[in-house]
Amino acid sequence: MSKSPNLNAWHPASWQSRPASQQPRYADPAELERVVAALSRLPPLVVSWEVEALRARLALAQSGEQFLLQGGDCAESFEDCESDYIAKRLKILLQMSLVLLQGLKKPIIRVGRFAGQYAKPRSADTETRDGVTLPSYRGDNVNRPGFTAAEREPDPQLLLRGYERASLTLNFVRALIDGGFADLHHPEYWDLGFLRHSPTRDAYQRIVDSIGESLDFFESMSGQRVHAAARVEFYTSHEGLHLLSEQAHTRYIERQKRWYNLSTHMPWIGMRTAQLDGAHVEYFRGIANPIGVKVGAGMSVGWLQELVQALNPQNQPGRLTLIHRFGARDIEARLPEVIKAVRDVGARVLWVCDPMHGNTETTAGGLKTRRFDNVLAEVEAAFRIHEDCGSMLGGVHIELTGEDVTECVGGARGLTEADLARAYRSQVDPRLNAEQSLELAMVIAGRVGARRRTLRR
């Protein structure tokens, strides 16, 4: 195991002295340098006090007072930067948070995997089709999904376009929320058209009615409007993969005396880039944002312990979120030892379950998919294992979309592999559609609520 990074002499470009995996190779370094310099002069997408507000809320989630719902696309597309698509993604996250709020009886922290999720890690640098080998598609921030040499060539100008798309997306989300789109007094406005025919609709409607009646009752008794129900806080996240881009968005905030990545509120490190002596860990250890780390079956106990200590040496509450992704098959064997390993070094972390990545499989026809039953089984096992170990699951991390896609099999309508071809749109990983996402939230809320009622007896 490599030694943990030196905790001294950090600056936004210090990662460049370390091995950097998953970075594209650009044909024109001078053009890349010009683009990165231009990015560094553009206004930030988020501000430091929003970042600090999220960190404070994540600290509350660590102690069980709040719950994190983190969700969105596996990889955003520039083409999806349109009002209807953005609104649908926001709607399904709001619907899920409403269900979880009613079932868990605690505030929900809403974090979207969007406004910057434009780069993706790949298992190989190249892709071969019919004897032709080209660079792998690494997300719209890097190259294009079409399979031609020109489309697969990494293009620095796409970094500027990604900034523009992230800015437009975040601006529209802020406008929706500020305009009352998330008002709990009117959750019926969040409905998605095809949910009218969903088996989950009646259960969702009962939740909507219950919350509406509760607000009406309180406001009638008190004579005051519950203003906190009229607007929700919403935060963004993405995988901090393309390090030159992340560096360009890193600013020193004088009043805070700290460096912040102001392209997002909560960046995370994936399994493929979490090497202790690697560039990503070096970069992440120096920024003040709350950060996430994906933890999978390939991460040893010692590796995890050193990561925790390197990324949060002061053991700051709300700083570090560990997002475990073992799969329904391996979670029983691996999660208890991971919980113990973190406890043994006295680290304070927020535990979050990602039930998507460990449950990916490929059909006979070559499509990647996930089975809803396995996704649900991993979430349920995570709640139970944390409770058995004296720990606490404080959130879920879901790849989802507000569209009526057919990418994951199962769920209330019983999608099969034969259904996948009807509306399989993802360029990278399969996502839960809106109906499956809402169903997952309902099952989580129902079973956690039932467990809480049982403990009270």
N, C-alpha and C positions, 0 to 999 in steps of 0.2 A: 504493500500500500504506500502510495506517495505521501510525502509529508504535507501538512496543511500549508496554505499560502502564508507568506510573511504578512503580518497584519499592519506593517508600516509602509510608508511611501506610496500610498495609493493615489492615483489620479485617473481621470476618465479614459486615458489611453494606455494605462499600465498593462492592460490585458494583452497588448500587442507583443509583449516580450514572452508570452506563453503560447503553447500549441493551441490553435483554434480550430475546432472541428466544425463541420457543417457550414463552412463559409464558401460562397460561390467564388469562382475564378473569373475575373474580369479581363477582357482583352486589352482594355485601355486604362491603365492605372491613373493616368493624369486626369481623364474625364471623371473617374470615380472620386478622385480627390476633390475636384471642383464641385461635384454634387454634394459630397459630405460637408464641405465648407458652406455651401448654400443652405443645406438643412440646418446647420448650426446657427444660422442667422434668423431663421424663421421663428415666429411666436410659438411658445409651448402649447401643447394640446390640453394639458391639465395644469393645475397650480399646486403649490406645495401645501397649502392649508387643506385642500381636498385630500391629498395623500395622507396627511396627518390625521384627518378625520376618519379615514378608512382604517388606518393603523389602530386608532383608539377603539373602533368598533370590533375589529378582529381580536383585540385583547379581551373584550367582553365575551366574544364567542369562545375564547379559550377557557373561560371560567363557566361556560354553559349559559350565559345570560342572553346570547344572540345566536343566530344560525346563519351560515354562509350558503347562499345559492349562487354558484358560478356556472354560467352556461352560455353557449353560443356555437358558432360554426367551427368546424375543424380547421378550415382555412377560408378566409374571406376572399371574395372575388371583387375586382374593381367593377365588374358589370352589375354586381348586386347593390351598388351604392345608389339605390333609388328609394323613394319615400315609402312605397307600399311594402317592400321587402324589409326595410329597417323597422317600420311600425309593427309588422307581424312578429319579428324577433323580440321586440320589446314587449309586445302583448303577451307572448307565451311565458316570458320570464315573470311578468307581473301576475299572470294567472297562477303560475306555479308558486310564487311567493305568497299569494293570497291563501292558497290551499295550505301551505306550510305554516303560515301565521295562525290560521284557525286551528290546525291540528297540533302544532308544537307549543302554542301559547307563549311565543317569544318573538321579538323583532327579527326580521329577516334582512340580512345584508345582501343586496342585489349587485352582483358583479357580472358584467357581460364580457364574453370572449369576442369582442368586436371593437371597431375603430382602431385597428392596428394589427389584426391577426392575419397578416399577409405573407408571412414566411413560414415554411414548414421544413422540418428535418426529413431526410430520406435515408433509407437503409443502404442505398448504393448511389455513387456519383453519376452513373450512366444508366440509360434504359435502352434495351434492344427490342426492335420490332421488325419482323420479316428480314432479318439480317442487317438492319440499319441500326447503328448505335449512336445515340445522342445524349447530351447532358440531361439529367433528371429534372423534371419540373419541381422547382423549389418554392413555389408560391408566386403570386402576382407582383410582389416586391422585387423579385429577382429575374424571372423570365416568364415565358408564356406557355400555356398548356398544350398548344398545338404541336404536332410532331414533325417539325421541320427544323433544319439547322438554324435558320434565322430566328424562329420563335424560341428555340431553346437556348440561344446565346444570352448569357446574363447581361442585362442592360442597366447601367447606373441610373438612367433617367427614370426608371420605374420607382426608385426610392422617392423621388419628388412627387410622382403621381400617387404613391401610397400615402404620403403625408397629406396630400390634398383630399384624397378619399376618406382618410381617417378624420380629417378636420370637418368635412361635410357631414359625415355620419354622426360625429359627436355633437356638432352644432344642431342637427335635426333632433337628436335624442334630447338634448337640453331644452330645445324649444317645445317639444311635446310635453315634457315633464313640467316645465314652467307654465305651460298653458293649461294644466289640469288633466292631462291625459291619464295620469296615474292616480287620480282622485278616488279614494276608497269609497266615497259616497256614491260613485257611479261605476262600479266594476262591471256592470252589464255592458258597458261600452267597449270592453276589451274582447268581446266575443270574436272568435274566428269562424268564418262562414261554415266550413265543413264540419265543425264540432256540433252543429245542429243535429247531425245524424249519428253522433257518437254515443256509445253506451255510457260514457262518463258524463254526459251532459247533465242528466238529472241530479247526480251527486254534486257536480260543480254548482248548479243553480241553487241547491240547498245551502251551500257554503256562502254564496253571494247573498242570498236572502238573509241568512243568519247574521252576517256582518253588517248588512244594511240596517236590520232591525236593532242590533246592538247600538250602532251609532245614533239612530233615531231616538232610541230610549234615553241614552246618556244626554244627548243634546236637548231633549225635551225636559228632562229633569233638571239639568244645570242651566239651561237657557243660554248655553254657549256652544259655538261650533268647535268641533275637534279639528283644529287647523293642521295638526300633525298628520291627519288622515287625508288631507287634500293634496299633499305633495310628498314624494318619496325621494330618498337619496339614491343615486345610481352611479356606479363606478365601472371603469373599464379595466380589462386585463388582456395581455397577450404574451406569447412565449418570446422572451428576449433572446432571439436567435441570431439575427444579423447584427453583429457587434459594432460595425462601423456606423450603422444607422442608430443603434442605441446610444453610442458615444456622442453622436451629433445632437441628440436630444437631452444630454445630461448637463444640468446647469447648477452652478453654486448659488445658493440662496443665502445672502449675507445675514439676514435677520435670524435664520435658522442655524447658520454656521455649518451647513451640511450640503452635500451633493444630492440632487434628485434627478431621476429619469422622468422627465415631464412629457413623455409621449403616452404615458399610461399611468394609472394609479397603482396597479399591482402586476408587475412582470413576473414570469416564472421561468425556471430552468427545467428543461426536459431531461429524460434519462440519458439521451445520447450525448449530452453536453455537460454532465455533472462531474467530470473528472476533477479531482482535488487540485491537481497541478495545471488545470486547463484554463483557457482564457475566459470562459463564461463565469466560472466561480470567482476568478480574480476580479472581473468587472462587477458582479453582483455584490460582492462583499463590501464595496465602497459606497453604494448608493443607499439613501435613507428610506426608500420605499419599503412597504411591506412586500415580501417576496414569497413565492411558492417554489417548492421543489417536488418534482414527480419522483415517487419511490416505487420501484418495481421489483420483480423477482430477481433481476440481475444485480441488485445492489446488496452488497454484504453488510453485515452489522457494523463492522469496523469502519467501512467507507461512510456509512450514514452518520455514525457518531462524529467522525472528523468533519464531515460536511456541516453538521449542526453547529459545531464549535467554531468553524471557520466563518460561517455566514451570520452567526449571531453570538459573537464572543461575550457581549455584555448581557446576554439572556434577556433582551428587551421584550416585554409583552407586546403581542401583536405584530412582531417583526417577521416571524417565520411560520409559514404554513406548509405542512407536509401532506402531499396529495398522493395517497397510496393507490396503486393500480395493479393488483395481483391477478385478477380474474377470479371467477366463481370457483374454479378448480383448485387454486393455490392459496386463497386467502386464509383458510383455516390453519394451514401449516406455517405461513409466513408472517401474518400480521401480529400474532402474540409476541414473537421474538423481536420484531421491530419496535413495538410499544415498549417492551422491556429495555431494549438498547437505548432508547431515547431517555427513558426514566433513569437509567443507570448513570447518565452523565448530567442529570439534573436539569435538562433543557425544558423550557416552557415553549410549547408549540401548539398550533391549531391543527387538529387532525381532520382531514377531508378525504372522502372516498371518491375516486374516479372509477366508476364501474364500466367504463367504455373500453379503454385500450386493452385491458387484459382479457377481454372477451371477443376480440376480433377474430373472425375466421373467413375462409374463402370458399365460395360455393364451387360446385363442379363446373359451372360456366365461367369461373374466373372472377366473379364479383366479390369484393369484400363486404361482409355484413356482420351484424351482431344480433344475438337472440335476446329479445326482451326479457325472457325468463332468466337468463344468465345475468343480465344487468340488474334486475330486481333482486336476484339471489345474492349477488355480491353486496349490494347496499344493505340488505337485511342482515347478512352475516357480519358486516362491519359494525352496525349498531350493537349487535349482540356480543361480539368479541371485545369491543372497547368496554362495554359494561362489565363483562366477566373479568377483564384485566384491571378494573378500577380506573379506567380511562374514560374518555368522552369523545364521541364523534361529533364534530362541530360544523360539518358542512358536506355538500356534495358538489362534484364538478362534472358537468354533463355536456357532451357534444350534441347539439340539437338545432332545430330550425323551426320557424313558424310556418313553414310551407307544408303542403300535403305531399311530402315525398314518400317513396317506398324504398328505404335503404336498410332498415333493420326489420327482421322478421318477428312475428308474434305481436303481443299486445291485445287489446280488447277485441279488435277486428280479426285477429288471427292471420296477419299477413304471412304468406309462405314465400319460399324462394321463387316460385313462379310469378309472384306479384312484383318482384324487385324491378323487373324491366319496365314496368308501367311508368314510374317516375323516379328513376335513379339519377340524381343530378350532381352528386358530390364528385369533385375532381380528386379528392384524397381519401378521407375516411367516411364511413357511413354514420349518419346522424339519426337520432330519434326525431320523428315528426311531431307536430304540435299535439296530436292526440295521445301518442305514446308518452310524451313528456308530461302532459297533464296527468295521465294515468299513474305514472311513476310517482309524481308528487302526492297524489291522493293515497296511494298505498303507503308511502313513507309516513304521511301525516296520520293516517288511520291506525297504523300499527304502533307508532310511537305514542299516540294518544291512548290506545288501548293498554299499552304497557304502563303508562303513567297512572291510569285509572286502577290497574291491578295492584300497583305498589301502594296506593292509598288505602286499599281495603285492609 
